[in-house]
């Protein structure tokens, strides 16, 4: 009887050990797959924000500080586009001034996100303010990007419009394995000296609206 109990106990110990070893190897792999997938979606959303902000600046000479005004701009405003009438490849026509350029006001919603809509049938501009997967972290509530704009004054006194949109890692990775997330954030912040999240633009200095994933 004792041998049977010892055998069962040994089997249980081996099973636990195998489970632990498998988890030790699969947990980092699973975390990395989920992290990459989620970061791709967050970066895509940050690029959408950048596209909309650049169009807003083209018309108004500045960036907006609120998602309400940015979304309203995309849904209800228009921008000026220049169309050429004639064949621009015809050098004789170009030299003879037979190429006419016409300016037209086109609805923003029909221009800047055409390619994006073609790739993503469920693309909705109203969602641009929300961090993808944040509802999985909070248990249902979507969190917004940290968002703002200002006029940066250079040393020569020139005002340069800048904006920033930021998604902390904890807001879209917070429901994943806690230790793996701690390790990842520690590497990003302390080893690589990067921000604790994904960001486009900067309020600290003009950076051509670059994303920190592009560095």
C-alpha positions in Angstrom: 0.0 0.0 0.0 2.8 2.3 0.9 4.5 1.6 -2.4 1.3 2.5 -4.3 1.0 5.8 -2.3 4.7 6.6 -3.0 4.3 5.8 -6.7 1.2 8.0 -6.9 3.0 10.8 -5.1 6.0 10.5 -7.4 3.8 10.6 -10.4 2.1 13.7 -9.1 5.4 15.4 -8.4 6.7 14.5 -11.9 3.4 15.9 -13.4 3.8 19.1 -11.5 7.5 19.4 -12.5 6.6 18.8 -16.2 3.8 21.3 -16.0 6.2 23.8 -14.5 8.9 23.2 -17.0 6.5 23.5 -19.9 5.1 26.7 -18.5 8.6 28.1 -18.0 9.3 27.8 -21.7 5.8 28.5 -23.2 4.9 31.5 -21.1 7.6 33.9 -22.5 6.7 32.7 -26.1 3.0 33.2 -25.6 3.6 36.7 -24.0 5.9 37.7 -26.9 3.3 36.6 -29.5 0.5 38.5 -27.8 2.7 41.6 -27.1 3.7 41.8 -30.8 0.1 41.4 -32.0 -1.2 44.0 -29.7 1.6 46.5 -30.3 0.9 46.2 -34.0 -2.7 47.3 -33.5 -1.7 50.2 -31.2 0.9 51.4 -33.7 -1.7 51.3 -36.4 -4.1 53.4 -34.3 -1.2 55.9 -33.5 -0.5 56.2 -37.3 -4.2 57.0 -37.8 -4.0 59.7 -35.2 -0.9 61.1 -37.0 -2.6 61.1 -40.4 -5.6 63.0 -39.0 -3.5 65.5 -37.1 -1.3 66.2 -40.2 -4.5 66.9 -42.2 -5.8 69.1 -39.5 -2.5 71.1 -39.4 -2.6 71.4 -43.2 -5.8 73.3 -43.0 -5.5 75.2 -39.7 -1.7 75.6 -39.2 -1.8 73.8 -35.8 -2.6 70.5 -34.2 -5.8 70.0 -32.2 -5.6 69.1 -28.5 -8.8 67.1 -28.2 -10.1 63.9 -29.8 -13.6 65.5 -30.1 -12.3 68.2 -32.5 -10.1 65.7 -34.4 -12.9 63.3 -35.0 -15.3 66.1 -35.9 -12.7 67.3 -38.4 -12.4 64.0 -40.1 -16.2 63.4 -40.2 -17.5 66.8 -41.1 -14.7 69.1 -42.4 -13.0 69.4 -45.8 -9.5 70.1 -47.2 -8.2 71.7 -50.4 -6.7 69.4 -53.0 -5.1 70.4 -56.3 -6.1 68.5 -59.5 -4.3 68.7 -62.8 -6.4 68.9 -66.0 -4.3 67.7 -68.9 -1.4 65.3 -69.4 1.5 66.3 -67.1 3.7 63.8 -68.9 3.3 65.9 -72.1 6.3 68.2 -72.0 5.0 70.3 -74.9 1.7 70.9 -73.1 3.5 71.8 -69.9 5.7 74.3 -71.7 2.7 75.7 -73.5 0.8 76.2 -70.3 -1.9 73.8 -71.4 -1.9 72.1 -68.0 -4.5 73.6 -65.7 -4.4 73.0 -62.0 -7.8 73.3 -60.3 -8.3 73.6 -56.5 -11.2 71.8 -55.0 -12.5 71.3 -51.5 -12.9 67.6 -50.7 -14.4 66.0 -47.6 -11.7 64.8 -45.2 -13.5 61.5 -44.7 -13.2 60.8 -48.5 -9.5 61.4 -48.7 -7.0 60.7 -46.0 -8.3 57.3 -44.9 -9.4 55.8 -48.2 -6.5 53.2 -48.2 -7.0 52.5 -44.6 -10.7 51.7 -45.1 -9.9 49.5 -48.1 -7.7 47.3 -45.8 -10.0 47.4 -42.8 -13.7 47.1 -43.5 -14.6 47.8 -39.9 -12.4 50.9 -39.6 -14.3 53.6 -37.6 -13.0 57.0 -36.9 -14.8 57.3 -33.6 -12.6 54.5 -32.2 -9.4 56.6 -32.9 -9.3 57.9 -29.4 -9.2 54.5 -27.7 -6.2 52.3 -27.0 -6.8 48.8 -28.6 -7.1 46.0 -26.0 -7.5 48.4 -23.1 -10.9 47.0 -22.4 -9.3 43.6 -21.8 -7.1 45.1 -19.1 -9.9 47.0 -17.4 -12.6 44.4 -17.7 -14.7 46.3 -20.3 -13.9 50.0 -20.2 -11.9 51.4 -23.1 -9.1 53.8 -22.1 -8.1 56.8 -24.2 -4.7 57.7 -25.5 -2.9 60.4 -23.5 -3.3 63.2 -26.0 -2.4 66.8 -26.3 -0.8 69.5 -28.5 1.0 72.8 -28.0 3.1 75.4 -29.8 6.8 74.7 -29.2 8.9 77.9 -29.2 12.4 77.3 -30.6 15.6 79.1 -29.5 15.1 81.5 -32.4 11.6 82.4 -31.2 9.8 80.4 -34.0 6.6 78.7 -33.0 6.4 75.1 -34.2 3.1 73.1 -33.6 3.6 69.8 -31.9 1.4 67.0 -30.6 1.7 63.8 -28.7 -0.4 60.6 -28.4 0.8 58.0 -25.9 -0.4 54.5 -24.8 1.3 53.2 -21.6 2.2 49.5 -21.9 0.1 48.7 -18.8 -3.0 50.0 -20.6 -2.9 47.4 -23.4 -0.7 44.6 -22.0 -1.7 44.7 -18.3 -3.8 41.5 -18.5 -0.9 39.4 -19.8 1.6 37.5 -17.6 2.6 39.9 -14.9 6.2 38.8 -14.5 6.8 38.8 -18.3 5.4 42.3 -18.4 7.6 43.5 -15.6 10.6 42.1 -17.4 9.7 43.7 -20.7 9.0 47.1 -19.2 12.2 47.0 -17.2 14.2 46.3 -20.3 12.5 49.1 -22.2 12.8 51.7 -19.5 16.1 50.9 -17.7 18.2 49.1 -20.3 17.0 50.7 -23.6 16.1 54.1 -22.0 12.8 54.1 -23.9 9.3 55.3 -22.9 7.0 53.1 -20.9 4.7 52.7 -23.8 4.1 53.5 -27.5 4.0 57.1 -28.6 3.7 59.3 -31.7 4.9 62.9 -31.7 6.4 64.8 -28.7 5.4 67.8 -26.7 9.0 68.3 -25.6 10.5 69.2 -29.0 9.6 69.0 -32.7 10.3 65.5 -34.1 8.3 65.4 -37.4 5.6 63.5 -35.6 7.8 60.4 -35.4 6.7 57.3 -33.5 9.0 55.8 -30.8 8.6 52.4 -32.5 10.3 53.9 -35.6 13.6 54.6 -33.7 
